């Protein structure tokens, strides 16, 4: 590395160090305004206010530019500043033992108390450079106002009406304070008024006042004593008169009381009797109401019970009706199903009988056809034989008579009928019996019954048997 390189590196190092120093110096000039102060910064022709405004104070928020700035020395061109520091809080000025004069040039001293705040920091900064200087100016303003106002009144008035002077002091300095950017927080107060050193004016006034007060007190006491004595005499006289009046009134009152007591006793006894009568009547009325009410309750209960019984009967009837309907429906369903079953059974049975009859008829037909065919063959063989034909006819007649006799005997055996036949032989008797069971025999029997029923004995006999006829009717 050559010498030029070292030189350049040295220059760069020096430049860096200088830059660091400048930056550090600039940061050292940074100022943060405390919360209880206001800094008025002038840079050239511009004036700026820095600080923390009171919460809700719109005027301060408009005036303040923030609470942080850089305090470059005033010797720096363009960026150099001058700073004036003022309090943000309220500050007070007390004036003690201030000598003043009244309208008659009577000397005395007063104590004054006042409180101020800066309302326009730019105006205040343009008039003064330090807060101590501002306080001295405000002290002079207040002293001048106090001196000029107190010199217009007498000392007695000043001592007697100190409260009104606070408002007068405040009004006197208000306009002048605006030119300094300051305003009062409350009225300036006149705290005390006393004699100047070596003077006894106020003391004499106080002694005179005390003597006047003592005089007035003694006069008032004497007057009060006199009035009290006169009041006692008058009170004694009034008491005597009132005692006499009271005694008179007491006597009259006693007589009136005795009279009123007697009348009251009579009225009381009458009232008691009337009250007893009214009580008895009321008791009877109450008893009457109770009886009527109980009768109404019993009647309503009877009606309710009847309605309940009626309702129960209706419910039971409805239930029985519903049960009967259900039973009838069930019976109808059962009978219907039974009839359907019987119908189906009868239908099947009739169908079976019909089929069986058809089969039997077919078999008989075949048998008859076979018999006819045999007879036709036999007839063709014996058609020319007369003797054989007569023999066959006789044989068939005997067989027929035999079958008829057996059938008649079978029918008569099943019937509980006793028939006395007057025929000569058994065959004739059976024939007579069979004739009784024939239609002709039925008609003959019916005719006999009608003829028998036409007689009185017949009617009685048929009535006992439970039989009637058209003749009996």
Order of alpha helices (4+ residues) and beta strands (2+ residues): alpha-beta-beta-beta-alpha-beta-beta-beta-beta-alpha-alpha-alpha-alpha-beta-beta-alpha-alpha-alpha-alpha-alpha
